[in-house]
Amino acid sequence: MSSSDTVEGGDRRRIFCALALPEPVLDALVEWQTREVFGDVRVVQRANLHVTLAFLGLVAADAVDRIAAELRGSTAGAAEIVLRPVGYRETRSVGMVILDDDAGMAVELATDLFGRLERLGVYRREQRPWLPHVTVIRFRRQPRLRPSLPELGSFSPSGAAVYLSVLRSSGAQYEVLDFTPLGG
């Protein structure tokens, strides 16, 4: 970790693990957001676009290195992940591009990571199944958009990372604390 890390809640940090998106996918998503997203929404900035694997919330700062080691353990044996956009969905506070994981390799990686983080005592698995997606907008009132899908084609994540999330009045700011390539 760098000395610029912001500590929240004393010696606790707001942490999540995610798949990082390749540059061409980020370019296409930003172009799509500019073209398709409108209304009273907050567009998720390029630097914050990712596919969340596990949101841990506040964890002890001294656990971050162990979390990163578990993420590296999960990614070391991971088969190639291929994702593609298949839909757009809004919840009560976010809009997301849903991704297809046809071969199930992203689900396999996420499931392995969940088990590792649970054994470490820093994560509790959600009741609902994990859904690969990219959050692209946030809002207070659902805009009920019906955008076309972004033209991403099939793509593979560029790697996986442990992120620090710092809450600001302008929205969350994410910093990569540890990055690892997929498959070793």
C-alpha positions in Angstrom: 0.0 0.0 0.0 1.1 3.5 -0.6 1.4 6.3 1.9 -1.4 8.1 0.1 -4.0 5.5 1.3 -6.8 7.1 3.1 -7.8 5.4 6.3 -11.5 5.4 7.2 -12.8 4.5 10.6 -9.4 4.5 12.4 -7.4 1.5 11.2 -10.2 0.2 9.0 -10.4 0.5 5.2 -13.4 0.2 2.8 -12.3 -2.6 0.5 -13.5 -4.6 -2.5 -12.1 -7.0 -5.0 -12.9 -6.6 -8.7 -12.0 -7.6 -12.3 -10.3 -4.8 -14.1 -11.5 -3.9 -17.6 -9.1 -3.5 -20.6 -8.6 -0.1 -22.1 -10.7 -0.6 -25.2 -13.6 -1.7 -23.1 -13.3 1.4 -20.9 -13.1 3.6 -24.0 -16.3 2.0 -25.4 -18.2 2.3 -22.1 -17.3 6.0 -21.7 -18.4 6.6 -25.3 -21.6 4.7 -24.7 -22.3 6.6 -21.5 -21.9 9.9 -23.3 -24.3 8.8 -26.0 -26.9 6.9 -24.1 -27.1 8.2 -20.5 -29.1 11.3 -19.7 -31.3 12.8 -17.0 -30.7 13.3 -13.3 -28.0 10.6 -12.9 -24.3 10.5 -11.8 -22.2 8.8 -14.5 -19.6 6.4 -13.1 -16.3 7.8 -14.1 -13.9 5.7 -16.3 -11.4 5.1 -13.4 -14.3 3.6 -11.4 -15.6 1.1 -14.0 -15.0 -2.5 -13.0 -16.7 -5.8 -12.4 -17.1 -6.3 -8.6 -16.2 -9.8 -7.4 -16.6 -9.2 -3.6 -17.4 -6.0 -1.6 -15.9 -6.5 1.8 -16.8 -3.1 3.4 -14.7 -1.9 6.3 -11.9 -4.2 7.2 -8.9 -3.9 9.4 -6.0 -2.2 7.5 -3.7 -5.1 8.5 -5.9 -7.6 6.7 -5.5 -6.0 3.3 -2.2 -7.9 2.4 -3.9 -11.2 3.3 -7.0 -10.3 1.2 -4.6 -9.5 -1.7 -2.9 -12.8 -1.2 -6.2 -14.7 -1.4 -7.2 -12.8 -4.6 -3.8 -13.8 -6.1 -4.5 -17.4 -5.1 -7.9 -17.3 -6.8 -6.6 -15.7 -10.0 -3.5 -17.9 -10.3 -5.5 -21.0 -11.4 -8.2 -19.1 -13.2 -9.1 -20.1 -16.7 -9.6 -17.4 -19.3 -12.7 -15.3 -18.6 -14.7 -14.1 -21.5 -17.6 -11.7 -20.9 -20.0 -9.8 -23.2 -22.8 -7.4 -22.6 -26.3 -8.9 -22.7 -28.6 -6.4 -21.0 -29.1 -3.2 -19.0 -30.8 -3.1 -15.7 -31.6 -0.6 -13.0 -32.0 -1.2 -9.3 -33.2 1.4 -6.9 -29.9 3.3 -7.0 -27.7 2.1 -9.9 -27.8 1.3 -13.6 -25.7 -1.5 -14.8 -24.6 -3.3 -17.9 -25.2 -7.1 -17.3 -22.5 -9.3 -18.7 -22.8 -12.9 -19.9 -20.2 -15.4 -18.6 -21.1 -18.2 -20.9 -18.3 -20.6 -19.9 -18.8 -19.8 -16.2 -15.2 -18.9 -15.6 -15.9 -15.6 -13.9 -18.5 -17.3 -11.6 -15.9 -20.0 -10.8 -13.3 -17.3 -9.9 -15.8 -15.4 -7.8 -16.9 -18.5 -6.0 -13.4 -19.5 -5.2 -12.6 -16.0 -3.9 -15.7 -16.0 -1.7 -14.6 -19.2 0.0 -11.1 -17.9 0.6 -12.3 -14.6 2.0 -14.9 -16.3 4.2 -12.1 -18.6 5.6 -10.1 -15.4 6.3 -13.0 -14.0 8.2 -13.4 -10.8 6.2 -16.4 -11.6 4.0 -19.9 -13.0 4.2 -21.4 -14.4 1.0 -24.6 -12.7 -0.3 -27.8 -14.7 -0.5 -28.4 -13.9 -4.1 -26.2 -15.4 -6.9 -23.2 -13.4 -8.0 -24.0 -11.5 -11.3 -21.2 -10.2 -13.5 -22.0 -6.5 -14.3 -20.5 -3.1 -14.6 -22.2 -0.3 -12.7 -22.4 2.6 -15.2 -24.7 5.2 -13.4 -25.9 6.0 -9.9 -29.1 8.0 -9.1 -31.5 9.0 -6.4 -34.6 8.6 -8.5 -34.7 5.7 -11.1 -34.5 7.3 -14.6 -36.0 4.1 -16.3 -33.5 4.4 -19.2 -33.8 2.0 -22.1 -30.4 2.4 -23.7 -28.9 0.3 -26.5 -26.2 -2.0 -25.3 -22.6 -0.8 -25.5 -20.7 -2.3 -28.4 -18.0 -4.1 -26.4 -18.1 -7.5 -28.2 -16.6 -10.4 -26.2 -13.7 -9.4 -24.0 -11.5 -10.7 -21.2 -10.7 -8.7 -18.1 -7.2 -7.3 -17.9 -6.7 -8.7 -14.4 -8.1 -8.5 -10.9 -7.4 -6.0 -8.1 -8.0 -5.2 -4.5 -9.4 -1.6 -4.3 -9.6 1.0 -1.6 -12.9 2.9 -1.8 -12.9 6.4 -0.3 -16.3 8.1 0.0 -16.3 11.7 -1.1 -19.1 14.3 -1.6 -18.6 13.8 -5.4 -18.9 10.1 -5.1 -16.6 7.2 -4.2 -13.0 7.3 -5.4 -11.2 4.0 -6.0 -7.5 3.3 -5.6 -5.9 0.0 -6.7 -4.0 -1.4 -3.7 -2.9 -4.7 -5.4 -3.2 -5.8 -9.0 -2.8 -9.3 -10.3 -3.1 -10.8 -13.8 -5.5 -13.6 -14.4 -4.1 -17.1 -14.8 -1.0 -16.4 -12.7 
